[in-house]
Amino acid sequence: MKTTALNLIALVGLSGVALAGPLTFDFKDPKGVNNATFTLDAPLEAISGSANGVSGTVTFDPANPAATKGKIVVAASSLHVPNPVMKDHLHGAQWMDVAKHPEIVFEAKEMKNVRTDGDVTTADVVGTFTAKGVSKEITVPVRFTYLKDRLAARGGNQQGDLLVLRSNFTIKRTDFGINPGAPQDKVANEIVIGLSIAGAAPRP
């Protein structure tokens, strides 16, 4: 009888592990630390800025990182450059037209070249990038770091896991109708985008 009870407990424990499965990480950071950066480096002028209006969710299974799916959203109105006049232009109709197109979105569809070493997974993520109402399929390199039981270490009393996401990739300004007539010696056509964000999967 005792052996049967122990076997039952073990079976329940194994079932719990099997059912753990994918975790959903929320990238809307209450600390406001998550951010995206962008740089346009033309021969005559460099433009650099950031955006902290980051949100979205990513479903990540530590046992099967290749199945990762999700969507990262940046509020276009949170795009910031130090020069206030340039910021007005950036938000205006010729550039990002934030009034009509309030979100910049990358939605992951497929993971390729997935490699996992300990808590770190690198992959080429194929997905749809949408800016200023234009959507195009692109592939971006991403590094995921899964930090089990580290949510509380980031601040607060909530227990849970963290997923840290890092990526740098390039889009072409003219592909998305972003001030396409600007002279490229002053406004680079290539926009280098960087993401440095963490998502939370809290536990009750």
Sequence and secondary structure as in RCSB ss.txt:
>XXXX:A:sequence
MKTTALNLIALVGLSGVALAGPLTFDFKDPKGVNNATFTLDAPLEAISGSANGVSGTVTFDPANPAATKGKIVVA
ASSLHVPNPVMKDHLHGAQWMDVAKHPEIVFEAKEMKNVRTDGDVTTADVVGTFTAKGVSKEITVPVRFTYLKDR
LAARGGNQQGDLLVLRSNFTIKRTDFGINPGAPQDKVANEIVIGLSIAGAAPRP
>XXXX:A:secstr
 HHHHHHHHHHHHHHHHHHH  EEEE   TTS  EEEEEEE SS EEEEEE  EEEEEEE TT GGG EEEEEEE
GGGEE SSHHHHHHHHSTTTT TTT  EEEEEEEEEEEEEEETTEEEEEEEEEEEETTEEEEEEEEEEEEEETT 
TGGGSSS  EEEEEEEEEEEEEGGGGTSSTTS TTTS SEEEEEEEEEEEEE  
